[in-house]
Amino acid sequence: MSFRRAGLAMILAIAAQGALAQFGSAWMRTPSVTAVGKSDDPRMALLDEAVKFWNETLAGLGSGFRIGPVTRVDQPIPEDALQAMSNRTVGMFGQGGAGTPAALRAVPGDITVFLAHTEFVSFAGPFDGGRRVVGIRGLQFPPLTFPNVARNVIAHEIGHAIGLGHNADPRLLMCGRPAPCRPREFRSIEPRMFPLSEEEKRQLLAMYPPDWKPR
């Protein structure tokens, strides 16, 4: 390998490590969740379901950590800011390194979930000021139009928001970039959550052990 190619490989490796370093960041407090969207948006119920899924998963593992209650806020969605942050975040394999746009910081809550109406790649932003931002693309755009997909996309992004990264197994909930698996693979006639890997369960318990307490 030439010096030039070796240098490029090293730069890419460092960039990937920096991106993935945002994953694995554990909450030191019980994070509150704020859902921003129309009160009649069906994704509101799916977000409640996702939080319940993660809390039941954590309880089943014996973890002391839980996600806090969901507060709903009906106000305009900053679509342009979500588009910009999605592009930035996806460019870093799901964890953008730059700060969160001001329009996305204006809503109180530790995990702020924006239920958008435009088309972009759904994302969970990095810890920024002790909080995370989640953007969910418009429900009218594939693959969220397929049965069971929106449910798992929301749960997937909440998984990032509590510290999990991606894996490369399309049978699992946290599969994603840079692996080729995409949200359309969550399609199912029966409503169901895709499972976690055993390694992800171990990672959750390492971040949030049985004696975890907010501090």
C-alpha positions as a Markdown table, in Angstrom:
| # | Residue | x | y | z |
|---|---|---|---|---|
| 1 | Met | 0.0 | 0.0 | 0.0 |
| 2 | Ser | 1.3 | 3.5 | -0.9 |
| 3 | Phe | 1.9 | 6.1 | 1.8 |
| 4 | Arg | -0.9 | 8.1 | 0.2 |
| 5 | Arg | -3.4 | 5.3 | 0.4 |
| 6 | Ala | -2.3 | 4.3 | 3.9 |
| 7 | Gly | -2.8 | 7.9 | 5.0 |
| 8 | Leu | -6.3 | 8.0 | 3.5 |
| 9 | Ala | -7.2 | 4.7 | 5.2 |
| 10 | Met | -6.0 | 6.1 | 8.6 |
| 11 | Ile | -8.0 | 9.3 | 8.1 |
| 12 | Leu | -11.2 | 7.3 | 7.3 |
| 13 | Ala | -10.6 | 5.1 | 10.3 |
| 14 | Ile | -10.2 | 8.0 | 12.6 |
| 15 | Ala | -13.4 | 9.7 | 11.2 |
| 16 | Ala | -15.4 | 6.5 | 11.7 |
| 17 | Gln | -14.1 | 6.1 | 15.3 |
| 18 | Gly | -15.0 | 9.7 | 16.0 |
| 19 | Ala | -18.5 | 9.1 | 14.6 |
| 20 | Leu | -19.1 | 5.9 | 16.5 |
| 21 | Ala | -17.7 | 7.4 | 19.7 |
| 22 | Gln | -21.0 | 9.2 | 20.2 |
| 23 | Phe | -22.6 | 5.8 | 20.6 |
| 24 | Gly | -21.9 | 4.3 | 24.0 |
| 25 | Ser | -22.5 | 7.6 | 25.8 |
| 26 | Ala | -24.6 | 6.7 | 28.7 |
| 27 | Trp | -27.1 | 9.0 | 30.4 |
| 28 | Met | -26.3 | 10.1 | 33.9 |
| 29 | Arg | -29.9 | 11.1 | 34.6 |
| 30 | Thr | -33.3 | 9.8 | 33.6 |
| 31 | Pro | -33.9 | 11.5 | 30.2 |
| 32 | Ser | -37.2 | 13.2 | 29.6 |
| 33 | Val | -38.7 | 12.8 | 26.1 |
| 34 | Thr | -40.5 | 15.6 | 24.2 |
| 35 | Ala | -42.4 | 14.7 | 21.1 |
| 36 | Val | -42.9 | 17.6 | 18.7 |
| 37 | Gly | -45.7 | 17.1 | 16.2 |
| 38 | Lys | -49.5 | 17.2 | 15.5 |
| 39 | Ser | -51.5 | 15.7 | 18.4 |
| 40 | Asp | -53.3 | 13.4 | 15.9 |
| 41 | Asp | -50.1 | 12.1 | 14.4 |
| 42 | Pro | -50.1 | 8.3 | 14.6 |
| 43 | Arg | -46.4 | 8.3 | 15.3 |
| 44 | Met | -47.2 | 9.8 | 18.8 |
| 45 | Ala | -48.6 | 6.4 | 19.8 |
| 46 | Leu | -45.6 | 4.6 | 18.2 |
| 47 | Leu | -43.2 | 6.7 | 20.2 |
| 48 | Asp | -45.0 | 5.8 | 23.4 |
| 49 | Glu | -44.7 | 2.1 | 22.3 |
| 50 | Ala | -41.0 | 2.5 | 21.6 |
| 51 | Val | -40.3 | 4.0 | 25.0 |
| 52 | Lys | -42.3 | 1.2 | 26.6 |
| 53 | Phe | -40.3 | -1.3 | 24.6 |
| 54 | Trp | -37.0 | 0.1 | 25.7 |
| 55 | Asn | -38.1 | 0.3 | 29.4 |
| 56 | Glu | -39.4 | -3.2 | 29.3 |
| 57 | Thr | -36.1 | -4.4 | 27.7 |
| 58 | Leu | -34.1 | -2.6 | 30.3 |
| 59 | Ala | -36.2 | -4.0 | 33.1 |
| 60 | Gly | -35.8 | -7.5 | 31.7 |
| 61 | Leu | -32.0 | -7.1 | 31.7 |
| 62 | Gly | -32.1 | -6.1 | 35.3 |
| 63 | Ser | -30.9 | -2.5 | 34.5 |
| 64 | Gly | -31.7 | 0.3 | 36.9 |
| 65 | Phe | -32.0 | 2.8 | 34.0 |
| 66 | Arg | -35.3 | 3.9 | 32.5 |
| 67 | Ile | -36.4 | 6.5 | 29.9 |
| 68 | Gly | -38.6 | 9.1 | 31.4 |
| 69 | Pro | -42.2 | 10.1 | 30.4 |
| 70 | Val | -43.1 | 11.6 | 27.0 |
| 71 | Thr | -44.4 | 15.1 | 26.8 |
| 72 | Arg | -46.2 | 16.1 | 23.6 |
| 73 | Val | -45.8 | 19.5 | 22.0 |
| 74 | Asp | -48.0 | 20.6 | 19.0 |
| 75 | Gln | -46.0 | 23.3 | 17.2 |
| 76 | Pro | -44.5 | 23.9 | 13.8 |
| 77 | Ile | -41.7 | 21.5 | 12.8 |
| 78 | Pro | -38.3 | 23.2 | 11.8 |
| 79 | Glu | -38.1 | 21.1 | 8.6 |
| 80 | Asp | -35.1 | 22.9 | 7.1 |
| 81 | Ala | -33.0 | 22.4 | 10.3 |
| 82 | Leu | -34.0 | 18.7 | 10.4 |
| 83 | Gln | -32.9 | 18.3 | 6.7 |
| 84 | Ala | -29.6 | 19.9 | 7.5 |
| 85 | Met | -28.9 | 17.8 | 10.6 |
| 86 | Ser | -29.9 | 14.6 | 8.8 |
| 87 | Asn | -27.4 | 15.3 | 6.0 |
| 88 | Arg | -24.7 | 16.1 | 8.5 |
| 89 | Thr | -25.5 | 13.1 | 10.7 |
| 90 | Val | -25.7 | 10.5 | 7.9 |
| 91 | Gly | -22.5 | 11.8 | 6.5 |
| 92 | Met | -20.8 | 10.7 | 9.8 |
| 93 | Phe | -22.3 | 7.2 | 9.8 |
| 94 | Gly | -25.2 | 8.2 | 12.1 |
| 95 | Gln | -23.3 | 10.5 | 14.5 |
| 96 | Gly | -22.6 | 14.0 | 13.2 |
| 97 | Gly | -19.8 | 15.9 | 14.9 |
| 98 | Ala | -21.1 | 19.4 | 14.6 |
| 99 | Gly | -23.5 | 21.2 | 16.9 |
| 100 | Thr | -27.3 | 21.0 | 16.8 |
| 101 | Pro | -29.0 | 23.8 | 14.9 |
| 102 | Ala | -30.6 | 26.4 | 17.2 |
| 103 | Ala | -34.1 | 25.7 | 15.8 |
| 104 | Leu | -33.8 | 22.1 | 17.2 |
| 105 | Arg | -32.6 | 23.2 | 20.6 |
| 106 | Ala | -35.6 | 25.5 | 21.3 |
| 107 | Val | -37.8 | 22.7 | 22.7 |
| 108 | Pro | -37.2 | 21.6 | 26.3 |
| 109 | Gly | -36.5 | 17.9 | 27.0 |
| 110 | Asp | -33.5 | 15.6 | 27.1 |
| 111 | Ile | -34.5 | 13.5 | 24.1 |
| 112 | Thr | -36.5 | 15.7 | 21.6 |
| 113 | Val | -38.3 | 13.8 | 18.9 |
| 114 | Phe | -39.4 | 15.7 | 15.8 |
| 115 | Leu | -42.1 | 14.0 | 13.8 |
| 116 | Ala | -41.5 | 15.7 | 10.5 |
| 117 | His | -43.5 | 16.0 | 7.3 |
| 118 | Thr | -40.6 | 16.1 | 4.8 |
| 119 | Glu | -38.3 | 13.5 | 3.3 |
| 120 | Phe | -34.9 | 12.9 | 4.9 |
| 121 | Val | -33.0 | 10.0 | 6.5 |
| 122 | Ser | -34.3 | 9.6 | 10.1 |
| 123 | Phe | -31.6 | 10.2 | 12.6 |
| 124 | Ala | -30.6 | 10.5 | 16.2 |
| 125 | Gly | -28.1 | 13.4 | 16.8 |
| 126 | Pro | -25.1 | 13.3 | 19.0 |
| 127 | Phe | -25.0 | 14.4 | 22.6 |
| 128 | Asp | -24.9 | 18.2 | 22.4 |
| 129 | Gly | -25.4 | 20.2 | 25.6 |
| 130 | Gly | -26.4 | 17.1 | 27.5 |
| 131 | Arg | -29.3 | 16.2 | 25.2 |
| 132 | Arg | -30.1 | 14.4 | 21.9 |
| 133 | Val | -32.3 | 15.2 | 19.0 |
| 134 | Val | -34.2 | 12.6 | 17.0 |
| 135 | Gly | -35.7 | 13.4 | 13.6 |
| 136 | Ile | -38.3 | 11.1 | 12.0 |
| 137 | Arg | -39.1 | 11.6 | 8.3 |
| 138 | Gly | -42.6 | 12.2 | 7.0 |
| 139 | Leu | -45.0 | 9.3 | 7.4 |
| 140 | Gln | -46.1 | 9.7 | 3.7 |
| 141 | Phe | -42.6 | 8.8 | 2.4 |
| 142 | Pro | -41.5 | 5.2 | 1.8 |
| 143 | Pro | -40.4 | 3.1 | 3.6 |
| 144 | Leu | -42.5 | 4.5 | 6.5 |
| 145 | Thr | -45.6 | 3.8 | 4.3 |
| 146 | Phe | -45.0 | 0.1 | 4.7 |
| 147 | Pro | -46.6 | -1.8 | 7.6 |
| 148 | Asn | -44.5 | -2.0 | 10.8 |
| 149 | Val | -41.7 | 0.1 | 9.5 |
| 150 | Ala | -42.4 | 3.4 | 11.3 |
| 151 | Arg | -42.7 | 1.5 | 14.6 |
| 152 | Asn | -39.2 | 0.1 | 14.3 |
| 153 | Val | -37.6 | 3.2 | 12.8 |
| 154 | Ile | -38.7 | 5.2 | 15.9 |
| 155 | Ala | -37.6 | 2.4 | 18.3 |
| 156 | His | -34.3 | 2.2 | 16.3 |
| 157 | Glu | -33.6 | 6.0 | 16.8 |
| 158 | Ile | -34.5 | 5.9 | 20.5 |
| 159 | Gly | -32.0 | 3.0 | 20.7 |
| 160 | His | -29.3 | 5.4 | 19.4 |
| 161 | Ala | -30.6 | 8.1 | 21.8 |
| 162 | Ile | -29.8 | 5.9 | 24.8 |
| 163 | Gly | -26.3 | 4.9 | 23.5 |
| 164 | Leu | -26.5 | 2.0 | 21.1 |
| 165 | Gly | -24.8 | 2.0 | 17.7 |
| 166 | His | -25.4 | 0.1 | 14.5 |
| 167 | Asn | -24.9 | -3.5 | 13.6 |
| 168 | Ala | -24.8 | -5.3 | 10.2 |
| 169 | Asp | -27.6 | -7.9 | 10.7 |
| 170 | Pro | -30.9 | -7.0 | 8.9 |
| 171 | Arg | -32.8 | -9.3 | 11.2 |
| 172 | Leu | -32.1 | -7.0 | 14.2 |
| 173 | Leu | -33.5 | -3.6 | 15.3 |
| 174 | Met | -30.2 | -1.7 | 15.3 |
| 175 | Cys | -29.0 | -2.6 | 11.8 |
| 176 | Gly | -27.8 | 0.4 | 9.8 |
| 177 | Arg | -25.1 | 2.4 | 8.1 |
| 178 | Pro | -22.5 | 1.8 | 7.0 |
| 179 | Ala | -24.0 | -1.7 | 6.6 |
| 180 | Pro | -26.4 | -2.0 | 3.6 |
| 181 | Cys | -29.5 | -2.8 | 5.6 |
| 182 | Arg | -32.2 | -0.2 | 5.4 |
| 183 | Pro | -35.5 | 0.5 | 7.3 |
| 184 | Arg | -37.6 | -1.2 | 4.6 |
| 185 | Glu | -36.5 | -4.5 | 6.0 |
| 186 | Phe | -38.6 | -3.8 | 9.1 |
| 187 | Arg | -41.7 | -4.6 | 7.0 |
| 188 | Ser | -44.1 | -7.1 | 8.6 |
| 189 | Ile | -47.7 | -8.0 | 8.4 |
| 190 | Glu | -47.8 | -8.4 | 12.2 |
| 191 | Pro | -46.9 | -5.4 | 14.3 |
| 192 | Arg | -43.7 | -6.3 | 16.1 |
| 193 | Met | -40.4 | -4.9 | 17.3 |
| 194 | Phe | -37.3 | -6.4 | 15.7 |
| 195 | Pro | -34.9 | -7.9 | 18.4 |
| 196 | Leu | -31.6 | -6.9 | 19.8 |
| 197 | Ser | -28.4 | -8.8 | 19.6 |
| 198 | Glu | -26.9 | -10.5 | 22.7 |
| 199 | Glu | -23.9 | -8.1 | 22.4 |
| 200 | Glu | -26.3 | -5.1 | 22.4 |
| 201 | Lys | -28.0 | -6.4 | 25.6 |
| 202 | Arg | -24.6 | -6.8 | 27.2 |
| 203 | Gln | -23.7 | -3.3 | 26.1 |
| 204 | Leu | -26.9 | -1.8 | 27.6 |
| 205 | Leu | -26.2 | -3.6 | 30.9 |
| 206 | Ala | -22.6 | -2.3 | 30.9 |
| 207 | Met | -23.8 | 1.3 | 30.4 |
| 208 | Tyr | -26.8 | 0.9 | 32.7 |
| 209 | Pro | -26.1 | -1.7 | 35.4 |
| 210 | Pro | -28.5 | -2.9 | 38.0 |
| 211 | Asp | -27.3 | -0.3 | 40.5 |
| 212 | Trp | -27.7 | 2.6 | 38.0 |
| 213 | Lys | -29.2 | 5.7 | 39.6 |
| 214 | Pro | -29.7 | 9.2 | 38.2 |
| 215 | Arg | -27.0 | 11.6 | 39.4 |
